[in-house]
């Protein structure tokens, strides 16, 4: 199903369900497909030079649709390029983000940090607890050491022993890592909101997982995800606008010994009312074949970071996400990707999305 919202000099076309979704309205993808919607002056100029089609996106007027940007799936379900952005993120790419000037950031917002041991254990899990009266609505994590050999399998708000905590798990790839590495995590905590609930959506597939979880009549205020043993998350996050849902994309590890099929679960954290002034800012790296790509997205002035999203795109086989990092001191998030031990000679890139509120 498509929706259109006109700006002053362009049309934004959004896909409510990607062609590779497992939503009830569409069967799982069993053939290649191709969708194009391009944005941004640099990409537009490049496509004009090559004589390719493009749709100009104007940042002059705020829109509330959820565009899908250049999804290409080729033989073997290789994900070429997919990214779902809010209007605020589109305007960020165009360099024209404007923000309100509230008196203060999110009331009662707090961040809780935790660090694992620095050792060679294959799986590391952290459970982060908020102060009494507060709940974890989202969080971030990053790995130190074991570059390309460890993936973050889980960043999930969950009810544990009567309290809403953040559970974070990272795991070495199927053939392991001989050295020492560490897992760090940050929980985003707010006062317990009215109508707090959690909605999960899962998908199992041997090649490509795309799962979403919607808050329905409630409003999304946070998100999380988990992926099954040896699975590699390729993208995760949430969209609090008209989409009002969390998402995860995952694939099997390309290292020998991977467990197949893979199950991915998206978790939407919902409440009766959304947080004020929620917006998203998305930034991407260069698209090339170099190893080690890191990108930071910063929340606008007078807002506070409350979540991190992003992922890998283009030819993302043999790449893994090392960081879904929340940086409270700089009011930003960082997403970092590395190639696995086999390397990736093809073009790939990473995106980071900062979820912000006032």
C-alpha positions as CSV (number, residue, x, y, z in Angstrom):
1,X,0.0,0.0,0.0
2,X,1.4,3.4,-1.0
3,X,0.8,6.8,0.5
4,X,1.7,10.2,-1.0
5,X,2.2,13.5,0.7
6,X,3.0,16.6,-1.3
7,X,5.6,19.2,-0.4
8,X,5.9,22.5,-2.2
9,X,7.7,21.1,-5.2
10,X,7.9,17.3,-4.9
11,X,6.0,14.1,-4.0
12,X,7.2,11.8,-1.3
13,X,6.1,8.2,-2.0
14,X,6.1,5.8,0.9
15,X,5.7,2.0,1.0
16,X,3.7,0.8,4.0
17,X,5.0,-2.8,3.4
18,X,8.4,-3.5,1.8
19,X,8.3,-6.1,-0.9
20,X,10.3,-8.5,1.2
21,X,8.1,-8.2,4.3
22,X,6.4,-11.1,6.0
23,X,3.3,-9.1,6.7
24,X,0.1,-11.0,6.2
25,X,-0.7,-8.9,3.1
26,X,2.3,-10.2,1.3
27,X,3.9,-13.6,1.0
28,X,7.6,-14.0,1.9
29,X,9.8,-12.9,-1.0
30,X,10.7,-15.8,-3.4
31,X,11.9,-13.8,-6.4
32,X,14.1,-10.7,-7.0
33,X,12.4,-7.4,-6.8
34,X,13.5,-3.8,-7.3
35,X,12.1,-0.5,-5.9
36,X,13.5,3.0,-6.3
37,X,12.8,6.2,-4.5
38,X,15.9,8.5,-4.3
39,X,16.5,11.6,-2.2
40,X,19.1,14.2,-1.5
41,X,20.9,16.6,-3.9
42,X,24.1,14.5,-4.3
43,X,22.3,11.3,-5.2
44,X,19.9,13.2,-7.5
45,X,22.8,14.7,-9.3
46,X,24.5,11.4,-9.6
47,X,21.4,9.8,-11.1
48,X,20.9,12.6,-13.5
49,X,24.4,12.3,-14.8
50,X,23.8,8.6,-15.4
51,X,20.4,9.2,-16.9
52,X,18.6,7.3,-14.2
53,X,15.2,8.1,-12.7
54,X,14.9,10.0,-9.4
55,X,12.2,11.7,-7.3
56,X,13.2,15.1,-5.8
57,X,12.4,15.4,-2.1
58,X,11.8,18.9,-0.9
59,X,12.5,19.8,2.7
60,X,10.4,23.0,2.5
61,X,7.3,21.4,4.1
62,X,7.2,18.9,6.9
63,X,5.6,15.6,5.9
64,X,4.4,12.7,8.0
65,X,4.6,9.7,5.6
66,X,7.3,7.0,6.0
67,X,9.2,6.8,2.7
68,X,11.1,3.7,1.8
69,X,14.4,4.7,0.1
70,X,15.9,2.6,-2.7
71,X,15.3,-1.0,-1.8
72,X,16.9,-3.5,-4.1
73,X,16.9,-7.2,-3.6
74,X,18.8,-9.3,-6.0
75,X,19.6,-13.0,-6.5
76,X,20.1,-14.8,-3.2
77,X,18.2,-12.2,-1.3
78,X,21.2,-9.8,-1.1
79,X,20.0,-6.6,0.3
80,X,21.4,-3.7,-1.7
81,X,19.9,-0.6,-0.2
82,X,17.0,-0.1,2.2
83,X,16.3,2.6,4.6
84,X,13.0,3.8,6.1
85,X,13.0,7.5,7.3
86,X,10.7,9.9,8.8
87,X,10.3,13.4,7.3
88,X,12.6,14.8,10.0
89,X,15.3,12.4,8.9
90,X,14.8,13.4,5.2
91,X,15.2,17.0,6.1
92,X,18.4,16.1,8.1
93,X,19.8,14.7,4.9
94,X,18.9,17.9,3.1
95,X,20.6,19.9,5.9
96,X,17.5,21.8,6.9
97,X,16.4,20.4,10.2
98,X,14.6,22.8,12.4
99,X,13.8,22.2,16.1
100,X,11.5,23.6,18.6
101,X,13.0,25.3,21.7
102,X,11.4,23.7,24.7
103,X,12.1,24.8,28.3
104,X,13.8,21.5,29.2
105,X,14.5,18.0,27.9
106,X,12.5,14.9,28.6
107,X,11.3,15.1,32.2
108,X,12.9,12.5,34.5
109,X,15.2,11.2,31.7
110,X,18.2,9.3,33.0
111,X,20.9,7.0,31.5
112,X,22.3,3.9,33.2
113,X,25.6,2.4,32.0
114,X,27.1,-1.1,32.5
115,X,30.3,-2.9,31.4
116,X,31.1,-6.6,31.1
117,X,34.4,-8.2,32.0
118,X,37.2,-8.0,29.5
119,X,37.8,-11.7,28.7
120,X,37.4,-14.3,26.0
121,X,33.9,-15.7,27.0
122,X,31.9,-16.4,23.8
123,X,28.7,-14.8,25.1
124,X,28.3,-11.7,27.3
125,X,25.0,-10.5,28.7
126,X,24.3,-7.3,30.7
127,X,21.1,-6.5,32.6
128,X,20.6,-2.8,33.3
129,X,18.2,-1.6,36.0
130,X,16.7,1.9,36.2
131,X,16.2,3.8,39.5
132,X,13.0,3.0,41.4
133,X,9.9,4.4,39.7
134,X,11.6,4.5,36.2
135,X,11.6,2.0,33.3
136,X,13.9,1.3,30.5
137,X,12.4,2.2,27.1
138,X,15.4,1.6,24.9
139,X,19.2,1.4,25.0
140,X,22.4,1.1,23.1
141,X,25.5,-1.1,23.2
142,X,29.0,-1.4,21.7
143,X,31.8,-4.0,21.6
144,X,35.5,-3.3,22.3
145,X,37.9,-5.8,20.7
146,X,37.0,-8.8,18.5
147,X,36.4,-6.4,15.5
148,X,34.2,-8.2,13.0
149,X,34.0,-11.3,15.1
150,X,31.2,-10.4,17.6
151,X,27.6,-9.2,17.0
152,X,25.1,-7.6,19.3
153,X,22.3,-10.1,19.3
154,X,20.0,-8.4,21.7
155,X,19.1,-4.9,23.0
156,X,15.7,-5.5,24.6
157,X,13.6,-3.7,27.2
158,X,11.9,-6.4,29.2
159,X,10.1,-7.1,32.5
160,X,12.5,-8.9,34.8
161,X,11.7,-9.6,38.4
162,X,8.9,-7.1,38.5
163,X,10.9,-4.2,36.9
164,X,11.4,-3.1,33.4
165,X,15.1,-3.5,32.7
166,X,17.3,-3.5,29.6
167,X,18.9,-6.8,28.5
168,X,21.9,-6.7,26.2
169,X,23.7,-9.7,24.7
170,X,26.7,-10.0,22.4
171,X,28.1,-13.2,20.9
172,X,31.1,-14.3,19.0
173,X,30.6,-15.6,15.5
174,X,30.3,-19.4,14.9
175,X,34.0,-20.2,14.8
176,X,34.7,-18.1,17.9
177,X,37.4,-15.5,18.8
178,X,40.5,-16.4,20.7
179,X,41.2,-12.9,22.2
180,X,39.5,-10.8,24.9
181,X,36.7,-8.4,24.3
182,X,34.2,-6.3,26.3
183,X,30.5,-5.3,26.0
184,X,29.3,-1.9,27.2
185,X,25.6,-0.9,27.3
186,X,23.4,2.2,28.1
187,X,19.8,2.1,29.2
188,X,17.4,5.0,28.6
189,X,15.2,5.4,31.6
190,X,12.1,7.5,32.1
191,X,9.3,7.7,34.8
192,X,6.8,4.9,34.4
193,X,4.4,6.2,31.7
194,X,0.6,5.5,31.7
195,X,-0.4,2.4,29.7
196,X,3.1,1.0,29.4
197,X,3.1,-2.2,27.3
198,X,5.4,-4.2,25.1
199,X,4.5,-5.6,21.7
200,X,6.7,-8.2,19.9
201,X,6.8,-9.3,16.3
202,X,9.0,-12.2,15.1
203,X,9.9,-13.8,11.8
204,X,12.0,-16.9,11.0
205,X,13.7,-17.4,7.7
206,X,16.8,-19.2,6.4
207,X,18.0,-16.2,4.4
208,X,16.5,-12.8,5.4
209,X,14.4,-11.7,8.4
210,X,12.3,-8.6,8.5
211,X,10.1,-8.3,11.5
212,X,8.0,-5.4,12.8
213,X,6.0,-4.7,16.0
214,X,3.3,-2.0,16.1
215,X,1.9,-0.1,19.0
216,X,-1.6,0.0,17.4
217,X,-3.8,2.6,19.1
218,X,-1.0,3.4,21.6
219,X,2.1,5.5,20.9
220,X,5.6,4.1,20.5
221,X,8.1,5.6,23.0
222,X,11.0,3.1,22.6
223,X,12.2,-0.1,21.0
224,X,14.4,-3.1,21.1
225,X,15.3,-6.3,19.3
226,X,16.7,-9.8,19.6
227,X,18.1,-12.3,17.1
228,X,18.6,-16.1,17.5
229,X,21.9,-17.9,18.1
230,X,24.7,-16.9,15.7
231,X,22.3,-14.6,13.8
232,X,23.5,-11.2,12.7
233,X,21.3,-8.1,13.0
234,X,21.7,-5.9,9.9
235,X,19.3,-3.1,10.9
236,X,17.1,-2.2,13.9
237,X,15.3,0.7,15.3
238,X,11.9,2.4,15.5
239,X,9.7,5.0,13.8
240,X,7.4,6.9,16.0
241,X,5.5,8.8,13.3
242,X,2.6,7.4,11.3
243,X,4.4,4.0,11.2
244,X,4.4,3.8,15.0
245,X,6.4,0.6,15.0
246,X,9.8,-1.1,15.8
247,X,11.7,-3.2,13.2
248,X,14.6,-5.6,12.8
249,X,16.4,-7.0,9.8
250,X,18.7,-10.0,10.3
251,X,20.5,-12.6,8.4
252,X,22.5,-15.8,9.2
253,X,26.2,-15.3,9.9
254,X,28.3,-16.0,6.8
255,X,30.9,-17.8,8.9
256,X,30.9,-21.6,8.7
257,X,28.8,-23.2,11.5
258,X,26.0,-20.6,11.6
259,X,22.7,-21.8,12.9
260,X,19.9,-21.7,10.2
261,X,17.1,-20.6,10.1
262,X,17.4,-17.3,11.9
263,X,14.6,-15.8,14.1
264,X,14.5,-12.0,14.6
265,X,12.2,-10.3,17.1
266,X,11.3,-6.6,17.1
267,X,10.0,-5.1,20.4
268,X,7.9,-1.9,20.5
269,X,7.6,-0.1,23.8
270,X,4.2,1.6,23.9
271,X,2.3,4.0,26.1
272,X,-1.0,5.8,26.1
273,X,0.8,9.0,24.9
274,X,4.0,9.6,23.0
275,X,6.9,11.5,24.3
276,X,6.7,15.2,23.3
277,X,8.6,16.4,20.3
278,X,9.8,13.0,19.1
279,X,11.9,13.2,16.0
280,X,14.6,11.3,14.2
281,X,17.9,12.4,12.6
282,X,19.7,10.0,10.2
283,X,23.2,10.2,8.8
284,X,25.0,7.7,6.5
285,X,28.6,6.8,5.7
286,X,30.2,6.8,2.3
287,X,29.3,3.9,0.1
288,X,32.5,2.0,-0.7
289,X,34.4,-1.2,0.0
290,X,36.6,0.0,2.8
291,X,36.4,-1.9,6.1
292,X,35.3,-0.2,9.3
293,X,32.6,2.4,8.9
294,X,31.3,4.5,11.7
295,X,28.7,7.3,11.6
296,X,27.2,9.6,14.3
297,X,23.8,11.3,14.3
298,X,23.2,14.1,16.7
299,X,19.9,15.3,18.2
300,X,18.9,18.9,17.5
301,X,19.5,21.5,20.2
302,X,17.1,21.4,23.2
303,X,16.1,17.8,22.6
304,X,17.5,14.7,24.3
305,X,18.6,11.4,22.7
306,X,16.2,8.6,23.8
307,X,17.1,5.8,21.3
308,X,19.4,4.6,18.6
309,X,18.7,2.9,15.2
310,X,20.4,2.3,12.0
311,X,22.0,-0.5,10.0
312,X,24.0,-1.7,7.1
313,X,23.0,-1.4,3.4
314,X,24.1,-2.1,-0.2
315,X,26.1,-5.4,-0.3
316,X,26.0,-6.2,3.4
317,X,27.0,-9.8,3.3
318,X,30.1,-10.5,5.4
319,X,29.5,-7.3,7.4
320,X,28.4,-7.0,11.1
321,X,27.3,-4.2,13.4
322,X,29.8,-3.6,16.2
323,X,28.1,-0.5,17.8
324,X,24.6,0.7,18.4
325,X,26.0,3.3,20.8
326,X,24.1,6.0,22.7
327,X,26.3,9.0,23.6
328,X,24.6,11.0,26.4
329,X,27.4,13.5,26.7
330,X,27.2,14.6,23.1
331,X,23.5,13.9,22.7
332,X,24.1,11.6,19.8
333,X,24.3,8.0,18.7
334,X,26.9,6.1,16.8
335,X,26.6,3.0,14.5
336,X,29.7,1.1,13.5
337,X,30.1,-1.8,11.1
338,X,33.0,-4.0,10.2
339,X,33.6,-6.8,7.7
340,X,33.8,-10.3,9.1
341,X,36.9,-12.5,8.8
342,X,36.2,-13.3,5.2
343,X,36.1,-9.7,4.2
344,X,33.7,-7.9,1.8
345,X,35.1,-6.7,-1.6
346,X,31.7,-5.1,-2.5
347,X,30.3,-1.7,-1.8
348,X,28.5,-1.3,1.6
349,X,27.7,1.5,4.0
350,X,26.2,2.2,7.4
351,X,23.5,4.5,8.7
352,X,22.8,5.9,12.2
353,X,19.5,7.3,13.4
354,X,19.2,9.3,16.6
355,X,15.7,9.2,18.2
356,X,15.2,12.4,20.1
357,X,12.5,14.0,22.2
358,X,11.8,17.2,24.1
